[in-house]
């Protein structure tokens, strides 16, 4: 089994924990993840070029290569 650590806002975490509750069947678990996917996909994804620009700006502001 693998563990994954993720940083999420506390209110999102609290809502997820409340919604999750005890799962009584695999179908309950599937339904929970389907609901999470629906909420996550509801927004507009940022432009990829904007992501690249942010990454490059971060690299440029970092420590120089030695």
N, C-alpha and C positions, 0 to 999 in steps of 0.2 A: 504494500500500500504506500502511496506517495502522499506527502503533505504539501499543500500550496499555501503560501502566505500572501495575502493581498491587502492593500490599504484601501478602505472605502470609507466614505463619510459615516459617522455614527448613526445618523437617522436612517440611512439606507440599510445599515447592518441590523438595526433594531427592527425595521419593517420586515426584513428577510427572516429574522429569527421568529418573529410573531407569526408570519405566514407559514413558515415551515412546520412548526408544531411537531407533534409525533407522527411519523409516517406509519400507517398501518398496512400499507401494501406497496408493491413496486409501482402500481398505477398512481398512487398518491404522490410518490416521488417524481414520476414522469410529469404529472400535472403541474407540480410546483416549478420544475425547470422550464416547462413550456411557458408558464406565466412569466417567469424571469426573462426568457428570451423575447417574449412579446414586448415587455416593458423596455428592454434594452434596445430593441430595434425600432422603437417608435420615433426616435430623433433623427436628425440629419447628421450624417457623418461629415466631419471637417474635410476640407480639401487636402489631398495628399501633399501637394506642393507646399502648403502651409506647414505641414508636419516636417517636411524636409528642411525648410527654411529654419524652423525652430531648432532642429537638431544641429544644423550647421552653425547657427548662432551660438548655441551652447558650447559646441566644440571650440569655436573661435575664442570664446571667453574663458575657456579652461586653461589648465597649465600647459606650457609649451612642451612639445615632444623633446625628449632628451636622447 
